[in-house]
Amino acid sequence: MEFINLAGLTEDQKMIRASTLDLLNKALPFENIREMDEKREFPHAAYDALAEAGYMGLFYPEEYGGMGASHNDLAAFVETLGYYYTGVAQGFMTTVIYGGMHIVNSGSEEMKKEILPQIISGKTKISLAMSEPGTGSDVAGIKTTAIRDGDDYVINGQKVWITCAHVADKLVVVTKNDPKAARHKGMSVILVDAKAPGVTIRPLKMLGRRTTHANEVTFDNVRVPVKNLIGEEGGAWKSMMKCLNVERLVLSAISTGHCYRITDYAADYAKDRIQFDQPISKFQVIQHKLVDMLMAAETSRQATYRVADLLDAGENAVRETSFAKIISSDANFKCADMGLQVMGGAGYSAEYMMEMYFRDSRVGPIGGGSNEIQRNIIAKLMDL
Ligand SMILES: Cc1cc2nc3c(=O)[nH]c(=O)nc-3n(C[C@H](O)[C@H](O)[C@H](O)COP(=O)(O)OP(=O)(O)OC[C@H]3O[C@@H](n4cnc5c(N)ncnc54)[C@H](O)[C@@H]3O)c2cc1C
């Protein structure tokens, strides 16, 4: 069953949704996803198929080979990826949004002309390396240094939980180039070749998101030319702030798609599963759980498209973006938890998809600025 209501999407968005699902079904048959998760393999075929169809450039400016799509179009596309398989959505988001949007928003003209077409063609994958062992929520406290030496920066330090770094060609690294500078100051974003001497990438075992991994990345005297600076020296905070709204829009859209997938999957199971001589979907308590899941999906969807609308209208919708991030990531885990309960022992078993959905959805309230940090942002905007 498919519960999502496509009314309200434009004809183009409906077409993007249908063709994306078709393309993904061919490149990564749905029944192969669980095995890929078990093997912890990046979904290369699906990623390459999306690139070949031009979708990596959907949101990028036309002058660099993109399609110049709106935030609404982006939300509709990413919701579809999240619906099919969140691993593909994470792969897209990490390169195109987390890494790539730093270049779009703050990169030099030369860097944009060189790197953006490579992202669009699928040739270059990028990870964003911001979090460190001692610094997660408190990004301004990072310790990785990039010290100027002639025409180079020399980078030393360690990053953790870096999604997709094990398959990345480039890393967008947030560094401190003036260790004595005050918090939020003396920080710079630098594009680093993932294969550069001194860069070590180690995949880490996590509860979920096994195909896009989180990785530890170590920088040991890594030399990077000054031209790889993204934005101004000392301008990292500005560069990061410019990217936050779209990052959180995309996170919300992925969670929304995932909510719908989980609800469809649990409802299909409930209609087939017979207990006491009838499908369990006939029990009112199961029906109510499925209704609550669908309402969580719909609420997440409304919050997501509200942000897309505001961003398309040119609003700096920080408050609504934080609302959406909290609502959608909480809804995602709630749907997975309830879906697992609807399926009983089958929900808890790796023979079915639900346990993967449960594991994959748990990180939403932690990553991308935890939901506690989002509430701090909202509280500040409320002048509390
Ligand atoms: C699967 C996964 C993928 C990730 N991918 C990336 C990536 O690609 N790139 C990257 O740079 N990072 C990535 N991260 C890191 C992620 O951004 C951080 O985990 C997140 O910001 C939280 O930081 P932390 O884990 O250090 O937790 P901490 O900051 O130590 O927080 C621990 C707890 O304390 C709470 N807390 C902290 N400060 C406050 C406060 N001021 N007020 C209230 N509560 C607070 C937090 O909300 C949390 O509940 C990823 C993480 C995971 C788990």
The ligand as a Gaussian input file, in Angstrom:
#p B3LYP/6-31G(d) Opt

LIG

0 1
 C       25.443000       8.317000      12.261000
 C       26.054000       9.662000      12.437000
 C       26.480000      10.367000      11.336000
 C       27.095000      11.621000      11.483000
 N       27.592000      12.262000      10.381000
 C       28.347000      13.368000      10.551000
 C       29.013000      13.968000       9.448000
 O       28.891000      13.536000       8.301000
 N       29.810000      15.034000       9.679000
 C       29.976000      15.562000      10.922000
 O       30.725000      16.519000      11.055000
 N       29.335000      15.031000      11.990000
 C       28.541000      13.949000      11.844000
 N       27.905000      13.372000      12.918000
 C       28.086000      13.971000      14.224000
 C       26.834000      14.634000      14.755000
 O       26.663000      15.886000      14.133000
 C       26.994000      14.729000      16.279000
 O       26.863000      13.410000      16.785000
 C       25.965000      15.634000      16.903000
 O       26.202000      16.967000      16.556000
 C       25.994000      15.512000      18.434000
 O       27.303000      15.633000      18.926000
 P       27.886000      14.531000      19.917000
 O       27.599000      13.195000      19.368000
 O       29.293000      14.863000      20.202000
 O       27.040000      14.678000      21.237000
 P       27.279000      15.743000      22.407000
 O       27.472000      17.090000      21.839000
 O       28.303000      15.199000      23.322000
 O       25.861000      15.701000      23.121000
 C       25.458000      14.617000      23.969000
 C       24.047000      14.921000      24.469000
 O       24.057000      16.171000      25.184000
 C       23.127000      17.075000      24.587000
 N       23.666000      18.432000      24.631000
 C       24.896000      18.870000      24.281000
 N       24.996000      20.196000      24.446000
 C       23.786000      20.621000      24.907000
 C       23.247000      21.883000      25.257000
 N       23.963000      23.014000      25.142000
 N       21.955000      21.942000      25.673000
 C       21.205000      20.815000      25.764000
 N       21.665000      19.583000      25.459000
 C       22.943000      19.493000      25.019000
 C       22.980000      16.594000      23.133000
 O       21.758000      17.019000      22.563000
 C       23.045000      15.079000      23.324000
 O       21.792000      14.585000      23.725000
 C       27.238000      12.160000      12.778000
 C       26.772000      11.455000      13.893000
 C       26.188000      10.224000      13.748000
 C       25.731000       9.483000      14.978000

